[in-house]
């Protein structure tokens, strides 16, 4: 209880002692002059941004699949140890191999996520 109260007081002190800086607006003339240029730049960049987000979504799906594949290792061990007499040996060995490789694939695909925003990487 004492630690919780101390952390609460410390957190409140940090938030109230160091407030967020105030936002400062540009001058209205510069904003009105640069707005049409910014709109044209956004229209030109839109297809590339959309393509990058699509590639990022595909990369996130790969990462999710790799996270699920990690659970193949214990499933494969269970198949090899307990279900081998019933014909699950081949499936168990396959699941053990895929489950053992999955963490490395997960690391690779996670590290490639920022790259696929700009370049289409098919791994």
KEDOVO-426642 format. One line per 10 residues: their letters; for each residue x, y, z of N, C-alpha, C. Coordinates in pm, whole numbers, plus 50000, padded with zeros to 5 digits. Each point is the difference from the previous one (the first is absolute). Last residue first. Layout:
N
a> X Y Z X Y Z X Y Z | ...
***
This chain:
123
xxxxxxxxxx> 50905 48744 45161 50072 49893 50070 49899 49917 50074 | 50029 50440 49660 49928 49873 50000 50084 49892 50064 | 49945 50569 49984 50092 49891 50029 49919 49872 50007 | 49962 50540 49828 49925 49876 50006 50098 49883 50013 | 50060 50522 50179 50042 49904 49897 49918 49873 50016 | 49916 50373 50287 50058 50068 49887 50034 49908 49883 | 49805 49851 50417 49926 50123 49974 50049 50068 49873 | 50210 49611 50184 49893 49974 49902 49909 50121 49982 | 50360 50002 50321 50052 50000 49863 49885 49986 49899 | 49925 49972 50476 50023 50137 49954 50047 50008 49856
xxxxxxxxxx> 49927 49558 50178 49878 50082 49994 50026 50145 49961 | 50325 49626 50082 49973 50049 49865 49876 50089 49991 | 50140 49780 50406 50102 50098 49963 49977 50058 49862 | 49714 49659 50149 49980 50118 50084 50103 50107 49967 | 50032 49581 49787 49886 50075 49948 49972 50125 50084 | 50349 49712 50144 50030 50054 49868 49885 50085 49949 | 49939 49766 50406 50098 50109 50015 50029 50066 49867 | 49725 49621 49992 49931 50111 50067 50094 50119 50016 | 50175 49598 49835 49919 50067 49898 49928 50120 50060 | 50232 49733 50296 50095 50070 49914 49928 50074 49888
xxxxxxxxxx> 49747 49726 50296 50053 50120 50067 50098 50079 49915 | 49813 49583 49818 49908 50114 50011 50056 50120 50077 | 50194 49544 49929 50043 50105 49908 49919 50128 50020 | 49898 49606 50248 50137 50040 50035 50049 50115 49913 | 49576 49798 49920 49997 50074 50126 50138 50047 50044 | 49957 49725 49614 49938 50130 49974 49994 50085 50127 | 50163 49560 50046 50091 50078 49915 49941 50139 49975 | 49732 49696 50238 50118 50036 50079 50095 50088 49919 | 49621 49820 49784 49964 50108 50090 50118 50043 50088 | 50060 49629 49715 49979 50121 49918 49966 50119 50091
xxxxxxxxxx> 50027 49581 50201 50135 50046 49962 49990 50128 49918 | 49595 49792 50114 50067 50054 50118 50137 50054 49969 | 49753 49773 49665 49941 50131 50027 50068 50066 50120 | 50127 49560 49901 50043 50089 49891 49947 50142 50023 | 49861 49664 50305 50143 50026 50011 50046 50100 49894 | 49549 49790 50112 50024 50144 50000 50149 50035 50006 | 49739 49557 50025 50031 50050 49866 50027 50149 49992 | 49919 49708 50397 49876 50013 49923 50023 50065 49864 | 50344 49931 50337 49946 49868 49966 49874 50007 49913 | 50205 50411 50159 50077 49929 49897 49945 49861 49968
xxxxxxxxxx> 49861 50355 50335 49913 49958 49891 50074 49923 49890 | 50208 50187 50410 49880 49928 50042 49917 49942 49885 | 50432 50244 49949 50010 49922 50123 49879 49913 50027 | 50022 50294 49618 50107 49902 49991 50002 49910 50124 | 49689 50357 49982 49969 49900 49898 50106 49892 49994 | 50069 50366 50289 49891 49915 50048 49963 49892 49899 | 50316 50321 49873 50056 49913 50103 49893 49906 50056 | 49861 50326 49693 50079 49895 49936 50062 49905 50100 | 49773 50377 50161 49903 49909 49937 50074 49883 49935 | 50256 50350 50185 49944 49910 50102 49896 49904 49944
xxxxxxxxxx> 50189 50299 49681 50104 49920 50066 49942 49913 50112 | 49742 50326 49751 50011 49870 49936 50103 49911 50068 | 49898 50470 50102 49930 49898 50079 50002 49863 49934 | 50180 50386 49785 50085 49966 50115 49935 49889 50082 | 49776 50210 49630 50082 49884 49968 50093 49960 50114 | 49730 50396 50020 49919 49880 50019 50083 49875 49976 | 50205 50410 49922 49970 49990 50143 49917 49876 50029 | 50093 50108 49551 50118 49948 50068 49977 49986 50150 | 49663 50200 49742 50010 49857 49966 50121 49937 50070 | 49946 50466 50040 49897 49928 50076 50004 49851 49974
xxxxxxxxxx> 50284 50275 49748 50044 49998 50140 49899 49924 50085 | 49888 50075 49551 50110 49903 50011 50048 49987 50144 | 49681 50329 49905 49938 49867 49992 50107 49892 50012 | 50143 50443 49977 49939 49973 50131 49932 49863 50002 | 50179 50155 49592 50106 49966 50094 49947 49969 50138 | 49701 50157 49673 50043 49864 49966 50111 49953 50095 | 49862 50443 50042 49894 49910 50048 50035 49855 49968 | 50285 50332 49835 50012 49991 50145 49895 49906 50058 | 49981 50104 49542 50113 49912 50027 50020 49981 50151 | 49673 50306 49869 49958 49864 49962 50113 49900 50028
xxxxxxxxxx> 50093 50454 50064 49913 49950 50106 49949 49860 49968 | 50261 50222 49675 50080 49968 50118 49916 49945 50113 | 49780 50156 49613 50075 49877 49970 50085 49958 50120 | 49777 50409 50032 49903 49890 50003 50070 49868 49972 | 50255 50389 49962 49965 49978 50141 49904 49881 50011 | 50115 50146 49572 50115 49936 50063 49971 49970 50148 | 49678 50237 49739 50012 49860 49956 50115 49926 50069 | 49937 50473 50109 49894 49909 50047 50015 49857 49949 | 50268 50418 49900 50054 49896 50088 49897 49894 50038 | 49886 50384 49730 50106 49926 49930 50047 49882 50083
xxxxxxxxxx> 49688 50294 50191 49937 49926 49890 50103 49918 49923 | 50153 50287 50343 49926 49887 50058 49933 49917 49891 | 50217 50398 49874 50099 49901 50043 49931 49877 50059 | 49731 50366 49886 50054 49937 49878 50102 49892 50037 | 49829 50258 50352 49895 49914 49944 50048 49928 49875 | 50282 50321 50199 49993 49880 50082 49893 49905 49948 | 50037 50418 49798 50119 49920 49967 49998 49870 50079 | 49664 50322 50090 49982 49936 49868 50118 49912 49960 | 50037 50241 50417 49897 49896 50000 49977 49938 49863 | 50298 50382 50121 50057 49866 49989 49895 49890 49994
xxxxxxxxxx> 49890 50473 50050 50083 49986 49880 50047 49857 49978 | 49753 50120 50389 49913 50011 49883 50079 49987 49870 | 50236 49998 50412 49915 49881 49989 49912 50007 49876 | 50268 50371 50105 50081 49887 49953 49916 49875 49983 | 49789 50374 50186 50035 50027 49860 50081 49884 49943 | 49872 50006 50465 49893 49964 49907 50035 50021 49854 | 50362 49869 50384 49927 50121 49964 49898 49965 49891 | 50118 49621 50340 50070 50075 49898 49923 50129 49974 | 49974 49760 50487 49948 49997 49864 50091 50077 49906 | 50081 49716 50474 50012 50133 49942 49959 49992 49853
xxxxxxxxxx> 49924 49712 50497 50011 49998 49855 50004 50143 49948 | 50180 49832 50493 49885 50055 49929 50026 49995 49850 | 50209 49643 50363 50022 50133 49942 49877 50045 49922 | 49966 49677 50432 50026 49990 49857 50020 50140 49943 | 50122 49928 50520 49882 49991 49912 50043 49992 49853 | 50223 49908 50483 50048 50016 49863 49882 49988 49904 | 49916 49981 50462 50122 50081 50003 50052 50028 49860 | 49620 49716 50077 49967 50138 50029 50123 50090 50002 | 50041 49529 49916 49906 50054 49902 49968 50148 50026 | 50284 49763 50302 50064 50010 49868 49906 50063 49900
xxxxxxxxxx> 49831 49913 50433 50101 50105 50002 50063 50020 49863 | 49701 49641 50061 49930 50128 49997 50097 50116 50000 | 50183 49572 50050 49944 50017 49866 49927 50133 49988 | 50164 49879 50425 50110 50028 49908 49950 50024 49858 | 49691 49863 50326 50045 50137 50026 50112 50039 49905 | 49851 49557 49977 49894 50090 49958 50042 50145 50020 | 50285 49660 50158 50002 50008 49853 49893 50094 49948 | 50008 49920 50465 50120 50072 49959 50006 50014 49849 | 49658 49738 50179 49977 50140 50030 50119 50085 49956 | 50045 49538 49966 49900 50046 49905 49972 50149 50019
xxx> 50284 49780 50305 50065 50016 49870 49902 50056 49897 | 49835 49893 50427 50090 50113 50011 50067 50029 49865 | 49729 49621 50048 49918 50119 50000 50087 50125 50000
***
